[in-house]
């Protein structure tokens, strides 16, 4: 082996170790046995046969090859995206499907909470902010209820790991997840997909693109998803509660118009709506075996005894206008977005029926179940008023030369009202009782940002960015509870921040890039006021600031038949915003930890294996730690309500009874280890293509809350899916299964009342038919 080959072998040692698990001998054999005359006759075809397609991303607000962008990025598109969304999976399908990414919800399909590298927010309040930004078609979706828009007719999903404080601004210290819808094109095309599945589920998705003229094209796409109820109320006592649960109807559409009068000017108009109705997440009382995280013996998923009512409704409407104008050396952009939503969610939070401890002897004598229900809790939260407006003005260079730049201004305004209501579960009709709390918040933000790219040499490029952000919030909370009321309690904040990043890419050779990045991120102060009538007081958390370091390698392997991306990272978040439960009542409190630190690694690998096989493999390790020796929180209130069914906290005791210190604990809902794997096989059969696709994900255990208790620790979980189909002409038929092993484990809990848990989705199976036209 010559010196050049020895150097290449040394540089790709890690890549070869990862790739050795895959049978690439088929690709090698094809290269090694091809006759010389055949190679000469088809050299152009063999140069690209079996190669992975180039992945183009817009992580830095420009279209670039993913290998040239100096940060940790993952993408989802095409077959993989189709498989993961089979059976009308909501946006939580992203959990574990990309390294360092987790998604969960206490509200079901309507309130996704995102985590990247362990950073997220477990808060269930409708005013909760998240450190992971979600950008849909260049518009930031600030409120969590906007972030669960169904995924259909999407061209690509990009996961940008690490702080994105320069080009995407506020509230993205953990990273950004970008969804880019397929855009109108100047040709007529379309598709229609129909599906059926267990629990009488029915799905439909379609798209129709039509050029109206040489300068105008329209694209309409939509989805409809329906599932019957699959859980029955088995409460043995007469009640007026909801009888059946977990059915839903979810409908959404997107209408886009592209106006392109010439090659230098374009306008893209986008209007979209969503209408959802269904069940709120079922909080199941006393399903956790004390001292463990096992389900109690005899647990029946299809049964849910309750005396409460359960319903959920969400409607969203929004639009955007994206203008682009190319001048000789500069391209100008204007991006205007507007979003509006209404949300109502009502559920039986105590997770059962009756009451035996804190409701008087007459009610207690009627009994409760399952197990002991200390006190009734039936509540609703709603967003009767929400409006969001955003405007970005951006200019970027497009001339030749070593220096390129981006500069712009960003404006954001949001107005929200949140109502929290309580109901009487023991009176016919479950009427609203006197408790009624309201929150109002107005947020205004503006920013100026810029980024420079400089080509130092053919091998070395550097980038740097700077952003100044100003945030202002006006908050008010009050509670109406005749004959008394409390409030309004007013909070106000004005904060300013300068975020920056510096990164570089070094090209070792035409197949290998090394990169390094240091970046900062910022999340604006947060405010909440779910007043409960007991010592009413809103809570406030100061702004958090993140500093992150990462370095990695991006490499094409085996003649571009495989691709590797690997990175290591370390970050510190000062004044980390956390959410503490009350320990005894259905309330949250915002707190700041001195700092949170983490370190870890991420690997993405994909390959065309030959002989019709292709595969992807991803993994991440995230070691997070809360560092604040003086910080403590209340642990599970059910210990005091009913010790026999209460949890068993294991952290050191705090300074007051019923509290635990949390210094040294990992962040909640942040699995340390995640792995994902896909394998696809396809072959020509008859006049079409037969394919089989399987995907698997593993995550390690994690804490549900800031403190530790065996009952409130998720088990490690392996979930898999499969899809088998046949494509011919313009048609495709397929059968699919999600969670094919039907694993049922706890994924969340409520800790103020009893051993109440929430479960993952059971197995889903079905079939689909698609026609392209």
C-alpha positions in Angstrom: 0.0 0.0 0.0 1.5 3.4 -1.0 1.8 6.3 1.4 -1.3 8.1 0.1 -3.5 5.0 0.6 -2.0 4.5 4.1 -3.0 8.1 5.1 -6.5 7.5 3.7 -6.9 4.3 5.6 -5.8 6.0 8.9 -8.3 8.8 8.4 -11.2 6.4 7.8 -10.6 4.0 10.6 -13.7 4.9 12.5 -15.8 4.9 9.4 -14.6 1.4 8.4 -15.3 0.1 11.9 -18.9 1.3 11.7 -19.3 0.1 8.1 -17.9 -3.4 8.9 -21.2 -4.5 10.3 -22.8 -4.2 6.8 -22.4 -6.6 3.9 -20.7 -4.3 1.4 -19.0 -7.2 -0.3 -21.6 -7.0 -3.0 -20.5 -3.5 -4.0 -16.8 -4.6 -3.9 -17.5 -7.7 -6.0 -19.3 -5.6 -8.6 -16.3 -3.4 -8.9 -13.7 -6.1 -8.9 -15.2 -8.5 -11.4 -16.5 -6.1 -14.1 -14.8 -6.7 -17.3 -12.6 -4.0 -18.8 -14.6 -3.7 -22.0 -17.8 -3.3 -20.0 -16.3 -0.7 -17.8 -15.2 1.3 -20.8 -18.6 1.1 -22.5 -20.5 2.2 -19.4 -18.1 4.3 -17.5 -20.5 7.2 -17.1 -23.2 5.0 -15.7 -20.9 3.1 -13.3 -19.6 6.3 -11.9 -22.9 7.1 -10.3 -24.5 3.6 -10.0 -25.4 2.9 -6.4 -24.2 6.3 -5.1 -26.1 8.1 -2.4 -27.9 11.2 -3.6 -26.4 14.5 -2.5 -28.3 16.0 0.5 -29.0 19.7 0.2 -29.9 21.6 3.4 -30.7 25.2 4.3 -29.4 25.1 7.8 -27.4 28.3 7.2 -30.2 30.0 5.2 -28.5 29.0 2.0 -28.9 25.9 -0.1 -25.7 23.8 0.6 -24.4 20.3 0.5 -24.8 18.9 4.0 -21.2 17.8 4.0 -20.0 21.5 3.7 -22.1 22.8 6.7 -19.9 23.0 9.9 -22.5 21.7 12.4 -24.2 18.5 13.4 -27.2 18.0 11.1 -29.5 15.1 10.3 -32.2 14.9 7.6 -35.3 12.8 7.0 -37.0 12.5 3.6 -38.3 10.1 1.0 -38.9 6.5 1.8 -37.8 6.8 5.4 -40.2 9.7 6.1 -43.1 7.8 4.4 -42.4 4.7 6.6 -42.2 6.5 9.9 -45.5 8.4 9.2 -47.4 5.2 8.3 -50.7 4.8 10.1 -51.2 8.5 10.6 -48.3 8.8 13.1 -48.2 12.3 14.6 -45.0 14.4 14.9 -43.9 12.2 17.9 -42.6 9.7 15.2 -39.4 11.8 15.3 -38.6 10.5 18.8 -35.4 8.5 18.6 -35.4 8.5 14.8 -32.6 11.0 14.7 -29.6 11.0 17.2 -30.2 13.0 20.3 -33.8 13.8 19.5 -36.8 13.0 21.8 -40.4 14.0 21.4 -43.2 13.4 23.9 -46.5 14.9 25.1 -48.9 14.9 28.1 -51.6 16.1 25.7 -51.4 13.5 23.0 -51.3 14.6 19.3 -51.6 18.3 20.1 -48.8 19.5 22.4 -45.5 17.9 21.4 -42.4 18.7 23.5 -39.1 18.4 21.8 -35.7 17.6 23.2 -32.3 17.8 21.5 -29.1 16.7 23.4 -31.2 16.4 26.5 -32.5 20.0 26.5 -36.2 20.4 26.5 -39.1 21.4 28.7 -41.4 19.0 30.6 -43.9 21.8 31.4 -47.6 21.1 30.6 -48.6 24.8 30.9 -50.0 26.2 27.6 -47.6 29.2 28.1 -44.5 27.0 28.3 -41.6 27.9 26.1 -39.3 25.3 24.6 -35.5 25.5 24.0 -36.0 23.6 20.7 -37.2 25.9 17.9 -39.5 24.5 15.3 -39.6 26.2 11.9 -42.3 25.3 9.4 -41.7 26.7 5.9 -39.4 29.4 7.2 -41.9 30.5 9.9 -41.1 29.9 13.6 -43.9 28.1 15.4 -43.6 29.6 18.9 -46.6 28.1 20.8 -46.4 24.4 21.4 -49.9 23.9 19.9 -48.6 25.0 16.5 -45.8 22.5 16.6 -47.9 19.4 16.1 -49.2 20.2 12.6 -49.6 16.9 10.6 -46.7 15.9 8.4 -47.8 15.5 4.8 -46.4 16.5 1.4 -43.1 17.4 3.1 -39.9 17.5 1.1 -37.4 17.3 3.9 -37.0 17.5 7.7 -33.8 18.9 9.0 -32.6 18.5 12.6 -30.0 21.2 13.5 -28.3 20.1 16.8 -26.8 22.6 19.1 -27.5 26.4 19.7 -29.0 28.2 16.7 -28.8 31.7 18.2 -27.6 33.6 15.1 -29.8 32.9 12.1 -32.8 31.5 14.0 -32.7 33.7 17.0 -34.6 33.5 20.3 -35.6 30.3 22.0 -33.4 27.8 20.2 -30.4 27.1 22.6 -30.9 23.3 22.1 -31.4 23.4 18.3 -33.9 23.7 15.5 -36.1 21.3 13.7 -37.0 22.5 10.2 -39.9 21.2 8.0 -39.9 22.2 4.4 -43.0 21.4 2.4 -42.8 20.4 -1.2 -43.3 23.6 -3.3 -45.3 24.3 -6.4 -43.6 23.3 -9.7 -44.4 24.2 -13.3 -45.8 20.8 -14.3 -49.1 19.0 -13.6 -48.7 16.2 -11.1 -50.4 14.7 -8.1 -51.0 11.7 -5.9 -53.7 10.2 -3.7 -53.0 7.7 -0.8 -55.8 5.9 1.0 -55.2 3.7 4.1 -57.0 1.5 6.6 -55.9 0.0 9.9 -56.8 -1.5 13.2 -59.1 0.3 15.5 -61.1 1.2 12.4 -58.6 3.8 11.4 -58.9 5.5 8.0 -56.5 7.8 6.4 -56.2 9.8 3.2 -53.5 12.1 1.8 -53.4 13.8 -1.5 -51.6 16.5 -3.6 -52.4 18.2 -6.8 -50.0 20.6 -8.5 -51.0 22.5 -11.6 -49.3 25.3 -13.6 -51.9 28.0 -14.2 -49.7 29.8 -16.6 -46.0 30.2 -17.5 -45.6 32.3 -14.3 -48.1 30.9 -11.8 -48.3 27.4 -10.3 -50.6 26.1 -7.6 -50.1 23.2 -5.2 -52.9 21.9 -2.9 -52.2 19.1 -0.4 -54.1 17.7 2.5 -54.6 14.9 4.9 -57.5 13.3 6.8 -57.0 10.9 9.6 -59.6 9.1 11.7 -59.5 6.4 14.3 -62.3 4.9 16.4 -62.2 4.8 20.2 -60.2 1.9 21.6 -60.6 2.3 25.4 -63.8 1.9 27.3 -65.0 3.4 30.6 -65.5 0.5 33.0 -66.5 2.6 36.0 -69.0 0.4 38.0 -70.8 3.3 39.5 -73.4 5.5 37.8 -71.7 8.6 36.3 -71.9 11.1 33.5 -68.3 10.7 32.4 -67.1 10.0 28.9 -67.8 6.4 27.9 -65.1 5.8 25.2 -61.6 7.2 24.5 -58.6 7.6 22.2 -60.5 8.0 19.0 -59.8 11.1 16.9 -60.3 13.0 13.7 -57.4 15.1 12.3 -57.8 17.1 9.1 -55.3 19.6 7.6 -54.6 21.2 4.3 -52.0 23.5 2.7 -52.6 25.7 -0.4 -49.5 27.2 -2.0 -49.2 29.6 -5.0 -45.9 30.3 -6.7 -45.7 33.5 -8.8 -42.5 33.7 -10.8 -42.7 36.5 -13.4 -39.0 36.2 -14.3 -35.9 34.4 -13.2 -35.0 37.1 -10.7 -38.2 37.5 -8.9 -40.6 35.0 -7.1 -43.4 35.1 -4.6 -44.6 32.1 -2.7 -47.9 32.3 -0.9 -48.9 29.7 1.7 -52.2 29.2 3.5 -52.8 26.2 5.9 -55.4 25.0 8.4 -55.8 22.2 10.8 -59.0 20.9 12.6 -58.5 18.2 15.3 -61.0 16.6 17.7 -60.4 13.6 19.9 -59.4 12.5 23.4 -57.0 14.1 25.7 -54.2 11.9 27.1 -55.5 9.3 29.5 -54.0 9.7 33.0 -54.4 6.2 34.5 -54.5 6.1 38.3 -52.5 3.6 40.3 -51.2 1.6 37.4 -47.5 1.7 38.7 -46.4 -1.0 41.0 -45.0 0.7 44.1 -41.2 0.6 44.4 -40.8 -0.2 40.6 -41.6 1.1 37.2 -43.6 -1.9 36.3 -47.3 -1.9 35.5 -49.5 -3.4 38.2 -50.6 -7.1 37.7 -53.7 -7.5 35.6 -53.5 -4.1 34.0 -55.9 -3.8 31.0 -55.0 -1.2 28.3 -58.6 -1.2 26.9 -60.2 -0.3 30.3 -60.3 3.1 31.9 -62.7 3.6 34.9 -63.4 7.3 35.3 -66.1 9.7 36.5 -64.8 12.6 34.4 -65.3 13.9 31.0 -62.6 13.8 28.3 -62.4 15.8 25.1 -59.9 17.8 23.1 -60.3 20.3 20.2 -57.7 22.2 18.2 -58.0 24.5 15.2 -55.2 26.4 13.6 -55.0 28.8 10.7 -52.0 30.5 9.2 -50.4 31.9 6.2 -47.1 33.2 4.9 -45.7 35.3 2.1 -42.1 34.6 1.0 -40.7 37.1 -1.5 -37.4 36.8 -3.2 -35.6 39.2 -5.6 -32.2 38.5 -7.2 -30.2 41.6 -8.0 -26.8 41.4 -9.7 -24.8 40.6 -6.6 -27.4 40.5 -3.8 -30.5 38.5 -3.2 -33.3 40.1 -1.1 -35.8 38.1 1.0 -39.0 39.1 2.8 -40.8 36.4 4.9 -44.1 37.3 6.5 -46.0 34.9 8.7 -49.2 34.8 10.7 -50.7 32.1 12.9 -53.9 31.8 14.9 -55.2 29.0 17.0 -58.0 27.9 19.4 -57.5 25.0 21.8 -59.6 23.2 24.4 -58.6 20.1 26.4 -60.5 18.5 29.2 -59.6 15.4 31.2 -60.0 13.5 34.4 -56.5 14.3 35.9 -57.0 12.1 39.0 -57.3 9.2 36.6 -60.1 7.3 38.2 -63.5 7.6 39.9 -64.7 8.5 43.3 -62.8 9.8 46.3 -61.8 8.2 49.6 -59.6 10.7 51.6 -60.4 14.4 51.1 -64.0 14.6 50.1 -66.2 14.0 53.1 -67.5 10.7 54.6 -70.6 10.5 52.4 -68.6 10.6 49.2 -65.8 8.5 50.6 -68.3 5.8 51.6 -69.2 5.3 47.9 -65.6 4.1 47.2 -63.1 4.9 44.5 -61.0 3.2 41.9 -58.8 2.0 40.6 -57.1 2.0 44.1 -57.2 5.0 46.3 -58.2 8.3 44.8 -57.3 10.9 47.4 -59.2 13.8 45.9 -61.0 14.5 42.6 -59.3 16.6 39.9 -61.2 17.2 36.6 -59.9 20.2 34.7 -59.7 21.9 31.3 -57.2 24.2 29.8 -58.0 26.4 26.8 -56.5 28.9 24.5 -59.5 31.1 23.5 -57.3 33.7 21.9 -53.9 33.3 20.2 -52.3 35.4 17.5 -48.7 35.3 16.2 -47.1 37.6 13.6 -43.5 37.5 12.4 -41.5 39.4 9.8 -38.0 38.8 8.5 -36.1 40.9 6.0 -32.9 39.4 4.8 -30.2 40.1 2.2 -27.4 37.8 1.1 -24.5 38.0 -1.3 -24.4 35.9 -4.4 -21.3 37.2 -6.1 -18.1 35.3 -6.7 -15.3 35.7 -4.3 -13.9 34.4 -1.0 -16.2 36.5 1.2 -20.0 35.9 1.4 -22.4 37.4 3.9 -26.0 37.4 5.2 -27.7 40.2 7.1 -31.2 40.9 8.2 -33.8 42.0 10.7 -36.5 40.0 12.5 -39.7 41.1 14.2 -42.0 38.9 16.3 -45.3 39.6 18.1 -47.5 37.1 20.0 -50.7 37.7 22.1 -52.2 34.8 24.1 -54.9 34.2 26.6 -55.0 31.0 28.6 -58.0 29.9 30.7 -57.8 27.1 33.3 -61.1 25.6 34.6 -62.1 23.1 37.2 -65.2 20.8 37.2 -67.3 19.0 39.8 -67.1 15.2 39.0 -69.7 14.3 41.6 -72.6 16.3 40.3 -74.8 15.2 37.3 -73.4 16.6 34.1 -70.0 17.4 35.6 -70.6 21.2 35.8 -67.9 23.8 36.1 -67.2 24.8 39.6 -66.2 28.2 40.9 -62.5 27.9 40.1 -61.4 29.8 37.0 -57.9 31.2 36.3 -56.7 33.3 33.4 -53.4 34.3 32.0 -52.6 37.0 29.5 -49.3 37.5 27.8 -48.0 39.9 25.1 -44.6 39.2 23.7 -42.6 41.5 21.4 -39.2 40.8 20.0 -36.9 42.2 17.4 -33.4 41.2 16.3 -30.6 42.2 13.9 -28.4 39.5 12.7 -25.5 38.9 10.3 -23.2 36.0 9.2 -19.9 35.9 7.2 -18.4 33.1 5.3 -14.8 33.3 4.2 -12.8 30.9 2.0 -9.3 31.0 3.5 -8.0 28.5 1.0 -9.3 25.7 -1.2 -9.3 23.4 1.9 -10.2 25.8 4.8 -13.4 27.8 5.2 -14.5 29.8 8.3 -17.9 31.1 9.3 -19.0 33.6 12.0 -22.3 35.0 13.0 -23.7 37.6 15.4 -27.2 38.5 16.5 -28.7 41.1 18.8 -32.1 40.3 20.3 -34.5 42.4 22.4 -37.4 40.7 24.1 -40.3 42.3 26.0 -43.1 40.5 27.8 -46.1 41.8 29.6 -47.9 39.1 31.7 -51.0 39.2 33.9 -52.7 36.4 35.8 -55.9 36.4 37.9 -58.3 33.9 39.5 -62.1 34.3 39.8 -63.5 32.1 42.6 -66.7 33.7 44.0 -67.2 35.1 46.5 -63.4 35.9 46.4 -61.0 36.4 43.6 -57.2 37.1 43.4 -55.2 39.2 41.1 -54.5 40.5 38.6 -50.8 39.8 39.3 -48.6 41.5 36.8 -45.1 40.6 35.6 -43.0 42.4 33.1 -39.6 41.8 31.6 -37.3 43.3 29.1 -34.2 41.4 28.1 -31.4 41.8 25.7 -28.9 39.3 24.4 -26.0 39.0 21.9 -25.6 35.5 20.4 -22.7 34.4 18.3 -21.1 31.5 16.6 -17.8 30.6 15.0 -17.1 27.5 12.9 -14.7 26.1 10.4 -14.5 23.4 7.8 -11.3 21.7 6.7 -11.3 19.5 3.6 -8.8 16.6 4.1 -9.6 15.4 0.6 -12.5 15.3 -1.8 -14.4 12.8 0.4 -13.6 14.0 3.9 -14.4 17.2 5.8 -13.5 18.0 9.4 -15.5 20.7 11.2 -15.6 22.5 14.5 -18.1 24.9 15.9 -18.5 27.1 19.0 -21.9 28.7 19.5 -24.1 30.4 22.0 -27.9 30.3 22.4 -30.5 32.2 24.4 -34.0 31.6 25.7 -36.1 34.6 26.8 -37.5 34.8 30.4 -40.6 32.7 31.0 -43.7 33.5 33.1 -46.7 31.5 34.3 -49.7 31.9 36.4 -51.9 28.8 36.8 -53.3 30.2 40.0 -55.0 27.7 42.3 -56.4 29.8 45.1 -53.8 28.6 47.6 -51.2 31.3 48.1 -51.7 32.6 44.6 -48.5 33.8 43.0 -47.2 33.7 39.4 -43.8 32.2 38.8 -40.9 33.7 36.8 -37.7 32.2 35.3 -34.8 34.4 34.2 -33.3 34.0 30.7 -31.1 31.1 30.1 -27.9 31.2 28.0 -26.0 28.3 26.4 -22.4 27.9 25.3 -21.7 24.8 23.1 -18.6 23.3 21.6 -18.6 20.5 18.9 -16.3 18.9 16.4 -16.8 16.2 13.9 -16.2 14.5 10.6 -18.3 14.2 7.5 -17.2 11.6 5.0 -18.2 9.9 1.8 -17.2 6.3 1.6 -16.9 3.5 -0.9 -17.3 5.6 -4.0 -20.1 7.6 -2.4 -22.1 4.4 -1.7 -21.9 5.2 2.0 -21.8 8.4 4.1 -20.7 9.0 7.7 -21.2 11.9 10.0 -19.9 11.8 13.5 -19.5 14.5 16.1 -18.6 15.1 19.8 -20.0 18.0 21.8 -20.0 19.7 25.2 -22.3 22.5 26.4 -23.1 24.5 29.5 -26.4 26.3 30.1 -26.4 29.0 32.7 -29.6 29.9 34.6 -31.3 26.8 33.0 -35.0 27.2 33.1 -36.7 24.2 34.8 -40.2 23.2 35.7 -40.9 21.9 39.2 -44.2 20.3 40.2 -45.9 21.4 43.4 -45.8 17.9 44.9 -49.3 18.1 46.2 -51.5 19.9 43.7 -51.9 20.2 39.9 -49.5 23.1 39.5 -46.1 23.9 38.1 -43.4 26.4 39.2 -40.7 27.9 37.1 -37.2 27.8 38.6 -33.6 28.5 37.4 -30.7 26.1 38.1 -27.3 27.7 38.4 -26.2 25.6 35.4 -26.6 22.4 33.4 -23.7 20.7 31.7 -23.6 17.9 29.1 -21.3 16.1 26.8 -21.8 13.4 24.3 -21.5 12.1 20.8 -23.6 11.5 17.7 -23.2 9.2 14.7 -25.2 9.0 11.4 -24.3 6.4 8.9 -26.1 5.4 5.7 -25.1 3.0 2.9 -26.2 1.4 -0.3 -25.1 -2.2 0.5 -25.6 -3.7 -3.0 -27.9 -6.5 -4.2 -30.9 -4.3 -3.5 -30.1 -3.6 0.2 -29.6 -0.2 1.8 -29.4 0.8 5.5 -29.0 3.6 8.0 -27.6 3.5 11.4 -27.6 6.3 14.0 -26.7 6.7 17.6 -26.2 9.2 20.4 -24.9 9.5 23.9 -26.0 12.4 26.0 -24.7 12.8 29.6 -26.6 15.7 31.2 -26.2 16.9 34.8 -28.0 19.6 36.9 -25.4 21.5 38.9 -26.9 23.6 41.8 -26.2 22.5 45.3 -28.9 24.7 46.8 -31.7 23.6 44.5 -34.5 21.4 45.7 -38.1 20.5 44.7 -41.1 19.0 46.2 -41.4 15.3 45.4 -44.5 13.2 44.8 -47.4 14.5 46.9 -49.0 11.1 46.9 -46.6 10.0 49.7 -48.5 12.4 52.0 -51.9 11.6 50.6 -51.6 7.9 50.8 -48.3 6.4 51.8 -49.3 2.9 50.7 -49.6 4.0 47.1 -47.1 6.8 47.1 -43.7 6.9 45.3 -40.3 6.4 47.0 -38.0 9.3 46.3 -34.3 8.4 46.3 -32.5 11.8 46.3 -31.0 13.4 49.4 -33.7 15.1 51.4 -34.1 18.8 50.9 -34.3 21.4 53.7 -38.1 21.0 54.1 -40.3 18.0 54.6 -41.4 16.5 51.3 -38.5 17.9 49.3 -35.5 16.4 47.5 -32.3 17.9 46.4 -31.7 17.6 42.6 -28.0 18.5 42.3 -26.3 15.9 40.1 -29.5 14.6 38.6 -29.8 14.3 34.8 -32.3 16.4 32.9 -35.8 14.8 32.8 -37.1 13.1 29.7 -33.5 12.9 28.5 -32.4 9.3 27.7 -28.6 8.9 27.9 -28.4 6.5 24.9 -30.4 6.3 21.7 -29.9 4.1 18.7 -31.8 3.8 15.4 -31.5 1.4 12.5 -33.3 0.9 9.1 -32.8 -1.7 6.5 -34.5 -1.7 3.1 -34.5 -4.4 0.4 -36.0 -3.8 -3.1 -36.0 -5.9 -6.2 -37.6 -5.9 -9.6 -40.6 -8.3 -9.8 -42.7 -8.4 -13.0 -43.1 -4.9 -14.3 -42.7 -3.3 -10.9 -40.6 -3.1 -7.7 -41.1 -5.2 -4.6 -39.7 -3.7 -1.4 -39.5 -4.4 2.3 -38.4 -1.8 4.9 -37.9 -2.2 8.6 -36.9 0.5 11.2 -35.9 0.1 14.9 -35.1 2.5 17.7 -33.7 2.0 21.2 -33.6 4.5 24.0 -32.3 4.0 27.5 -34.3 4.9 30.7 -34.9 8.5 31.9 -36.5 10.3 34.8 -40.0 11.8 34.4 -39.3 14.6 36.9 -36.4 16.6 38.3 -36.1 14.3 41.3 -35.6 10.6 41.2 -38.0 7.8 42.2 -38.1 4.2 40.8 -41.9 4.6 40.0 -41.2 7.7 37.9 -38.3 6.3 35.8 -39.1 5.2 32.2 -37.9 1.7 31.3 -35.5 1.3 28.4 -37.5 0.8 25.2 -37.0 -0.9 21.9 -39.7 -0.2 19.2 -39.8 -1.4 15.6 -41.8 -0.9 12.5 -42.1 -2.5 9.1 -43.5 -1.8 5.7 -43.8 -4.2 2.7 -45.1 -2.9 -0.7 -45.1 -3.2 -4.4 -44.8 -0.4 -6.9 -45.8 -0.6 -10.6 -46.6 2.0 -13.2 -48.2 4.8 -11.2 -49.5 2.6 -8.3 -48.3 1.3 -5.0 -49.8 -1.0 -2.4 -48.3 -1.6 1.0 -48.9 -3.2 4.4 -47.3 -1.7 7.5 -47.0 -2.1 11.3 -45.8 0.3 14.0 -44.6 -0.9 17.4 -44.7 -4.4 15.9 -43.8 -6.1 19.2 -46.6 -4.3 21.0 -44.4 -3.0 23.8 -46.4 -1.2 26.5 -44.4 0.9 28.9 -44.8 4.0 31.0 -43.6 7.1 29.2 -44.9 9.8 31.6 -46.6 10.3 34.9 -48.5 12.7 37.2 -47.1 12.8 40.7 -49.3 15.0 42.8 -52.3 12.6 43.4 -51.5 8.9 43.1 -49.3 6.5 41.1 -50.7 7.8 37.8 -49.0 6.9 34.5 -49.2 7.4 30.8 -48.4 4.8 28.2 -46.9 4.6 24.7 -49.0 3.9 21.7 -49.9 0.2 21.2 -49.3 -1.7 18.0 -50.7 -0.3 14.8 -51.2 -2.3 11.6 -52.8 -1.4 8.3 -52.5 -1.2 4.6 -52.4 1.6 2.0 -52.9 2.2 -1.7 -51.3 5.1 -3.6 -51.8 6.4 -7.1 -49.6 9.0 -8.8 -51.0 11.1 -11.7 
